[in-house]
Amino acid sequence: MHFSFLSAFPPYRGGIAQFSAALVRELRKQHAVDAFTFTRQYPELLFPGTSQFDTGTMDQVNARRVLDSINPLSWKRTAQQMLETKPEVAVLRYWMPFFAPALGTVAGHLRGQGVKVITIVDNALPHEPRFFDKPLTRWFLGRNDGLVAMTQAVKTDILSLQPEARLHVMPHPLYEHFGAAMPADEARRRLGLPGDARVLLFFGLIRGYKGLDLLIEALRNLDERYHLVIAGEPYGDLSGYQRQIDASPLKDNIHLHARFIADAEVPAFFGAADAVVLPYRSATQSGITAMAFHFGVPVVATDVGGLKEALHNGRAGILVREVSAPSIAAGVTAYFAQDPAVFRAHIAALREELSWAHFAQGLVDFSRSL
């Protein structure tokens, strides 16, 4: 089968780019895939981080840079270049309504020329909603032949906007490009952590809906054995979190790495962790669970969105039923009261189901069914 794949790809930062690159590499083992990406993903004025690029990551899929998210002249040009490769199926990625005009225009041109269009939808409804989100997303979804969701929560959101959508649900695969976890003793030495500490890891972009403030507050209900490592780039003002840390009775046990974490550093952070904590206020799915499970690290997560599915109803970690600091602290305590080997054994058993080969074959089968 011949695919044309439009998404963010490295050296753009983030899970969307990493996921798309991994999927293209897997698809290319048995199919022809041409990759296309952005010349401009976000205008600099709208981008909350320090950089959209990871200069230490190479583009391993040779994606053509053609789509400018805010230049309509590039939208049709992108579709034309994709059509020149004579694809049977076009695969797009959709994660926020900002991209609906550009991606929807491309999708419309492709379908007009007989190309099947399938979009992998990360978020149908954003975590921080605005009045125009639903109409833009509804319009975009209607310009697809098929849609792929990675949780039932996203499927439900899609169907609320597009009840007739042809949908396929497949779980997020495990990331493999980070290599093996660093041994715990070495990882903790590198990060300045005591060898006998109970280490909690909050990893990824720091945004309001992810509930880092709740996790910092939860430490008030935990004793000095616990250390919290915060590793990720803040999207917004960090001062409120810093005031919380300064006021915490465990402030010396909170280790803040408020910056972009390069791929080469990731094994140390996960190698040092006893558990990854996702204290989210809202969620669809989380690429952080895919990273944690790759390293065999169980997760403590609030029961929002698709996180219950990601944790397999608590078999791969602890589900916190209430989104509050005391409940998160209770969930952490409950995790350490159990044998983590039980969680790790379940995570190990998930590897085949959550492989890239399994996801790629599911995408191919869904494409053929349309």
C-alpha positions as CSV (number, residue, x, y, z in Angstrom):
1,M,0.0,0.0,0.0
2,H,1.2,3.5,-0.7
3,F,0.8,6.1,2.0
4,S,1.3,9.9,2.2
5,F,1.8,11.0,5.8
6,L,1.3,14.6,6.9
7,S,2.3,15.5,10.5
8,A,4.9,17.1,12.6
9,F,8.2,15.1,12.4
10,P,11.6,15.6,14.1
11,P,13.4,17.9,14.4
12,Y,10.1,19.4,15.6
13,R,9.8,18.7,19.3
14,G,7.2,16.6,21.1
15,G,5.2,13.4,21.2
16,I,3.3,14.1,18.0
17,A,6.6,14.3,16.0
18,Q,8.1,11.3,17.8
19,F,5.0,9.1,17.4
20,S,4.6,10.0,13.7
21,A,8.3,9.2,13.0
22,A,8.0,5.8,14.7
23,L,4.9,4.9,12.8
24,V,6.4,5.9,9.5
25,R,9.5,3.8,10.2
26,E,7.2,0.8,11.0
27,L,5.0,1.3,8.0
28,R,8.0,1.5,5.6
29,K,9.0,-2.1,6.5
30,Q,6.2,-3.3,4.3
31,H,4.7,-0.3,2.5
32,A,5.7,2.8,0.6
33,V,5.4,6.0,2.7
34,D,6.1,9.6,1.7
35,A,6.3,12.0,4.7
36,F,5.4,15.6,4.7
37,T,5.7,18.2,7.4
38,F,5.6,21.9,8.3
39,T,7.7,24.8,7.1
40,R,6.0,26.6,10.0
41,Q,4.1,24.8,12.7
42,Y,3.2,27.6,15.0
43,P,3.8,31.3,14.6
44,E,6.5,32.3,17.2
45,L,4.1,34.8,18.9
46,L,1.7,31.9,19.6
47,F,4.2,29.3,20.7
48,P,4.5,29.2,24.6
49,G,7.8,27.3,24.8
50,T,11.4,28.3,24.2
51,S,11.8,26.5,20.8
52,Q,9.7,24.4,18.5
53,F,12.8,22.4,17.5
54,D,15.0,19.8,19.1
55,T,18.4,20.4,17.5
56,G,19.7,17.2,18.9
57,T,17.2,15.1,17.0
58,M,17.6,14.3,13.3
59,D,14.7,13.9,10.9
60,Q,15.0,10.2,10.2
61,V,12.0,10.0,7.8
62,N,13.2,12.6,5.3
63,A,9.9,14.5,5.5
64,R,9.3,17.2,2.9
65,R,8.8,20.6,4.6
66,V,5.9,22.2,2.7
67,L,2.9,23.1,5.0
68,D,2.8,26.6,6.6
69,S,0.0,26.5,9.1
70,I,-1.0,30.1,8.6
71,N,-0.3,30.6,4.8
72,P,-3.3,29.4,2.8
73,L,-1.2,29.4,-0.4
74,S,0.9,26.5,1.1
75,W,-2.2,24.4,1.9
76,K,-3.1,23.6,-1.7
77,R,0.5,23.3,-2.6
78,T,0.9,20.7,0.1
79,A,-2.0,18.7,-1.3
80,Q,-0.5,18.9,-4.8
81,Q,2.8,17.6,-3.7
82,M,1.2,14.8,-1.8
83,L,-0.8,13.9,-4.9
84,E,2.3,13.8,-7.0
85,T,3.5,10.7,-5.0
86,K,0.3,8.9,-6.1
87,P,-0.8,7.7,-2.7
88,E,-3.7,5.3,-2.1
89,V,-4.1,6.6,1.5
90,A,-3.2,9.9,3.2
91,V,-2.6,9.8,6.9
92,L,-2.9,13.1,8.9
93,R,-2.4,14.0,12.6
94,Y,-4.9,16.3,14.4
95,W,-4.3,17.5,17.9
96,M,-5.7,21.1,18.1
97,P,-8.3,23.2,16.3
98,F,-5.7,25.7,15.3
99,F,-4.7,23.3,12.5
100,A,-8.2,22.6,11.2
101,P,-8.2,25.2,8.4
102,A,-4.8,24.0,7.0
103,L,-5.3,20.3,7.4
104,G,-9.0,20.4,6.4
105,T,-8.1,22.2,3.2
106,V,-5.4,19.6,2.4
107,A,-7.8,16.7,3.2
108,G,-10.5,18.2,1.0
109,H,-8.2,18.4,-2.0
110,L,-6.9,14.9,-1.5
111,R,-10.3,13.4,-1.3
112,G,-11.4,15.3,-4.3
113,Q,-8.8,13.4,-6.3
114,G,-9.9,10.0,-4.9
115,V,-7.3,9.6,-2.1
116,K,-8.6,8.0,1.1
117,V,-7.9,10.3,4.0
118,I,-7.5,9.0,7.6
119,T,-6.6,11.2,10.5
120,I,-5.2,10.0,13.8
121,V,-7.0,12.2,16.3
122,D,-5.0,12.9,19.5
123,N,-7.5,15.4,20.9
124,A,-10.9,16.1,19.4
125,L,-11.7,18.7,22.1
126,P,-8.8,20.6,23.6
127,H,-8.0,20.7,27.3
128,E,-8.3,24.5,27.3
129,P,-11.4,25.1,25.2
130,R,-12.4,28.2,23.2
131,F,-15.7,29.1,21.6
132,F,-14.5,28.2,18.0
133,D,-13.0,24.8,18.8
134,K,-16.1,22.7,18.2
135,P,-17.1,24.2,14.8
136,L,-13.6,24.1,13.5
137,T,-13.1,20.5,14.6
138,R,-16.5,19.4,13.4
139,W,-15.7,20.8,9.9
140,F,-12.3,19.1,9.8
141,L,-13.6,15.7,10.9
142,G,-16.2,15.8,8.2
143,R,-13.4,16.0,5.6
144,N,-12.1,12.5,6.4
145,D,-12.9,9.0,5.2
146,G,-11.8,7.5,8.5
147,L,-10.6,8.5,12.0
148,V,-8.4,6.7,14.4
149,A,-8.6,7.4,18.2
150,M,-6.3,6.0,20.9
151,T,-8.8,5.9,23.7
152,Q,-12.6,5.5,24.1
153,A,-12.6,9.0,25.6
154,V,-11.4,10.5,22.3
155,K,-13.8,8.3,20.4
156,T,-16.7,9.7,22.5
157,D,-15.6,13.2,21.8
158,I,-15.3,12.6,18.1
159,L,-18.8,11.0,17.9
160,S,-20.3,14.0,19.8
161,L,-19.1,16.2,16.9
162,Q,-19.4,13.7,14.0
163,P,-21.9,11.0,14.9
164,E,-21.5,9.3,11.5
165,A,-17.8,9.1,11.6
166,R,-16.1,5.8,10.7
167,L,-13.8,5.2,13.6
168,H,-11.2,2.7,14.7
169,V,-9.7,2.7,18.2
170,M,-6.1,1.5,18.9
171,P,-4.1,2.1,22.0
172,H,-1.0,4.3,22.0
173,P,2.1,2.1,21.3
174,L,5.2,2.1,23.5
175,Y,8.0,4.4,22.5
176,E,11.2,2.4,21.7
177,H,13.7,5.1,20.5
178,F,14.8,6.0,24.0
179,G,16.7,2.8,24.6
180,A,17.0,1.0,27.9
181,A,16.4,2.7,31.3
182,M,19.5,3.7,33.2
183,P,20.2,1.5,36.3
184,A,18.5,3.1,39.3
185,D,21.6,3.7,41.3
186,E,23.4,5.4,38.5
187,A,20.3,7.5,37.5
188,R,19.8,8.7,41.1
189,R,23.5,9.7,41.4
190,R,23.3,11.6,38.2
191,L,20.1,13.5,39.4
192,G,21.4,14.0,42.9
193,L,18.8,11.8,44.5
194,P,19.2,9.5,47.6
195,G,19.5,5.9,46.7
196,D,16.8,4.8,49.2
197,A,14.3,7.5,48.4
198,R,10.8,6.9,47.1
199,V,11.1,8.8,43.8
200,L,8.1,10.2,42.0
201,L,8.4,11.6,38.5
202,F,6.3,14.3,36.9
203,F,7.5,14.4,33.3
204,G,6.5,16.4,30.2
205,L,5.2,19.8,29.4
206,I,4.1,21.8,32.4
207,R,0.6,23.1,31.6
208,G,-2.3,24.0,33.9
209,Y,-4.5,21.1,33.1
210,K,-1.8,18.6,34.1
211,G,-2.2,19.4,37.8
212,L,1.4,19.8,38.9
213,D,0.1,22.2,41.6
214,L,-2.0,19.4,43.0
215,L,1.0,17.0,43.1
216,I,3.2,19.6,44.9
217,E,0.4,20.2,47.4
218,A,0.0,16.4,47.8
219,L,3.6,16.2,49.2
220,R,2.3,17.9,52.4
221,N,0.5,14.6,53.1
222,L,3.7,12.5,52.5
223,D,6.8,12.0,54.6
224,E,10.4,12.7,54.0
225,R,11.1,9.4,52.3
226,Y,9.4,10.9,49.2
227,H,11.2,12.9,46.5
228,L,9.5,14.5,43.6
229,V,11.4,15.1,40.3
230,I,9.7,17.6,37.9
231,A,11.2,17.4,34.4
232,G,9.7,19.4,31.6
233,E,9.4,22.7,29.8
234,P,6.8,25.1,31.3
235,Y,4.2,26.4,28.9
236,G,3.3,29.5,30.9
237,D,4.4,31.2,34.1
238,L,6.4,29.0,36.5
239,S,6.3,31.5,39.4
240,G,3.2,30.0,41.0
241,Y,4.7,26.5,41.1
242,Q,7.9,28.0,42.5
243,R,6.0,29.7,45.3
244,Q,4.4,26.4,46.1
245,I,7.7,24.6,46.2
246,D,9.3,27.3,48.4
247,A,6.4,26.9,50.9
248,S,6.4,23.1,50.9
249,P,7.6,21.3,54.1
250,L,9.4,19.0,51.6
251,K,10.9,21.7,49.5
252,D,14.4,20.2,49.7
253,N,12.9,17.0,48.3
254,I,11.5,18.7,45.2
255,H,13.9,18.6,42.2
256,L,12.9,21.0,39.5
257,H,14.3,20.6,35.9
258,A,12.1,23.2,34.2
259,R,13.4,22.9,30.7
260,F,13.1,20.7,27.6
261,I,14.5,17.3,28.3
262,A,16.4,15.9,25.3
263,D,15.9,12.2,24.3
264,A,19.4,11.3,25.5
265,E,18.5,12.4,29.1
266,V,15.2,10.6,29.3
267,P,16.6,7.2,30.5
268,A,18.1,8.8,33.6
269,F,14.8,10.4,34.7
270,F,12.7,7.2,34.2
271,G,15.5,5.0,35.6
272,A,15.5,7.0,38.8
273,A,11.7,6.8,39.3
274,D,9.7,4.4,41.4
275,A,6.5,5.7,39.8
276,V,5.4,8.3,37.3
277,V,2.6,10.5,38.5
278,L,0.0,12.0,36.2
279,P,-2.2,14.3,38.5
280,Y,-4.1,15.5,35.5
281,R,-7.3,17.5,35.7
282,S,-8.3,16.4,32.2
283,A,-6.8,14.0,29.7
284,T,-7.5,12.1,26.5
285,Q,-4.5,9.8,26.4
286,S,-1.0,10.5,27.5
287,G,2.2,9.8,25.6
288,I,3.9,9.9,29.0
289,T,2.3,6.5,29.9
290,A,3.8,5.1,26.7
291,M,7.2,6.3,27.8
292,A,6.8,5.0,31.4
293,F,5.7,1.6,30.2
294,H,8.6,1.4,27.8
295,F,10.9,1.7,30.8
296,G,8.7,-0.6,32.9
297,V,7.8,2.1,35.3
298,P,4.2,1.9,36.8
299,V,2.0,5.0,36.9
300,V,-0.1,6.7,39.5
301,A,-2.8,8.7,37.6
302,T,-6.1,10.5,38.2
303,D,-9.1,8.8,36.7
304,V,-9.8,11.3,33.9
305,G,-10.3,10.9,30.2
306,G,-8.5,7.9,28.8
307,L,-6.0,7.3,31.6
308,K,-8.1,4.4,33.0
309,E,-7.7,2.6,29.7
310,A,-4.0,3.4,29.6
311,L,-3.5,1.9,33.1
312,H,-5.7,-1.1,32.1
313,N,-8.1,-0.3,34.9
314,G,-5.4,-0.2,37.5
315,R,-3.4,-3.2,36.5
316,A,-0.4,-1.1,35.3
317,G,-0.5,1.4,38.2
318,I,-2.8,3.1,40.7
319,L,-5.9,5.1,39.6
320,V,-6.8,8.0,41.8
321,R,-10.6,8.5,41.8
322,E,-10.7,12.1,42.9
323,V,-8.8,15.0,41.4
324,S,-7.4,16.5,44.6
325,A,-4.2,16.7,46.4
326,P,-5.2,14.5,49.4
327,S,-6.5,11.8,46.9
328,I,-3.2,11.9,44.9
329,A,-1.2,11.5,48.1
330,A,-3.4,8.6,49.1
331,G,-2.8,7.0,45.7
332,V,0.9,7.4,46.0
333,T,0.8,5.8,49.5
334,A,-1.3,3.0,48.1
335,Y,1.2,2.3,45.4
336,F,4.1,1.9,47.8
337,A,2.0,-0.3,50.0
338,Q,1.8,-2.9,47.2
339,D,4.4,-4.9,45.4
340,P,5.4,-2.9,42.3
341,A,6.5,-6.2,40.7
342,V,2.9,-7.0,40.0
343,F,2.4,-3.8,38.1
344,R,5.7,-4.3,36.2
345,A,4.7,-7.8,35.2
346,H,1.5,-6.5,33.7
347,I,3.4,-3.8,31.8
348,A,5.8,-6.4,30.4
349,A,2.8,-8.4,29.1
350,L,1.5,-5.4,27.2
351,R,4.5,-5.1,24.9
352,E,3.2,-7.1,22.0
353,E,-0.3,-5.5,22.1
354,L,1.3,-2.0,22.3
355,S,3.9,-2.5,19.6
356,W,4.4,-0.3,16.6
357,A,3.9,-3.4,14.3
358,H,0.5,-4.0,15.9
359,F,-0.6,-0.3,15.5
360,A,0.7,-0.1,11.9
361,Q,-1.1,-3.3,10.9
362,G,-4.3,-2.0,12.4
363,L,-3.9,1.2,10.4
364,V,-3.4,-0.8,7.2
365,D,-6.4,-3.0,7.9
366,F,-8.6,0.0,8.7
367,S,-7.5,1.7,5.4
368,R,-8.5,-1.4,3.4
369,S,-11.9,-1.5,5.1
370,L,-12.9,2.0,4.0
